């Protein structure tokens, strides 16, 4: 299992963040997605690196038109 932190450049409302988290948890290999109310621009994602990669996870953000970067992996 691996963890990454994604920094989202856009300011997203709570409903959009929750929808994004829900979408991510449906992807193969994603085990858990967390963000904090005080830091909604950061999302910590726990995933199985045998089933997906940090690049694939980041692509999920950028393919939706979001500007995001990997902080740690």
C-alpha positions in Angstrom: 0.0 0.0 0.0 1.2 3.5 -0.8 0.0 7.0 0.1 0.2 10.1 -2.0 -0.9 13.7 -1.4 -2.5 15.6 -4.3 -2.6 19.4 -4.2 -5.6 20.8 -6.1 -5.0 24.3 -7.4 -8.7 25.2 -7.8 -10.9 26.1 -4.9 -13.6 23.4 -4.8 -16.8 23.5 -2.8 -17.6 20.7 -0.3 -20.0 18.9 -2.6 -17.5 18.8 -5.4 -14.8 17.5 -3.1 -17.1 14.7 -1.8 -18.1 13.8 -5.3 -14.4 13.6 -6.4 -13.6 11.5 -3.3 -16.5 9.1 -4.1 -15.4 8.8 -7.7 -11.8 8.0 -6.7 -12.9 5.3 -4.2 -14.6 3.5 -7.1 -11.3 3.1 -9.0 -9.4 -0.1 -8.9 -6.7 0.0 -6.4 -7.9 3.0 -4.4 -8.4 2.0 -0.8 -9.1 5.3 0.9 -9.4 9.0 0.1 -9.2 11.7 2.8 -9.3 15.5 2.9 -9.6 17.9 5.7 -12.2 20.6 5.9 -9.6 23.2 6.8 -7.4 22.1 3.9 -9.7 21.1 1.1 -7.0 21.6 -1.6 -5.1 18.6 -0.2 -6.2 15.1 -0.7 -4.4 12.0 0.7 -5.0 8.9 -1.2 -4.1 5.4 -0.1 -3.8 2.9 -3.0 -2.4 -0.4 -4.0 0.6 0.3 -6.2 0.2 -3.2 -7.8 -3.2 -2.1 -9.2 -2.7 1.6 -10.1 -0.1 4.2 -10.1 0.3 7.8 -8.7 0.4 9.0 -12.3 -3.0 7.3 -13.1 -4.5 8.8 -10.0 -3.2 12.3 -11.0 -4.6 11.8 -14.5 -8.1 11.4 -13.0 -7.8 15.0 -11.7 -6.3 16.5 -14.8 -8.7 14.7 -17.2 -11.5 16.6 -15.4 -9.9 19.9 -16.1 -8.4 20.3 -12.6 -4.9 21.6 -12.1 -3.3 19.3 -9.5 0.2 18.1 -8.5 1.6 15.1 -6.6 3.2 16.2 -3.4 4.5 12.9 -2.0 4.7 9.5 -3.4 
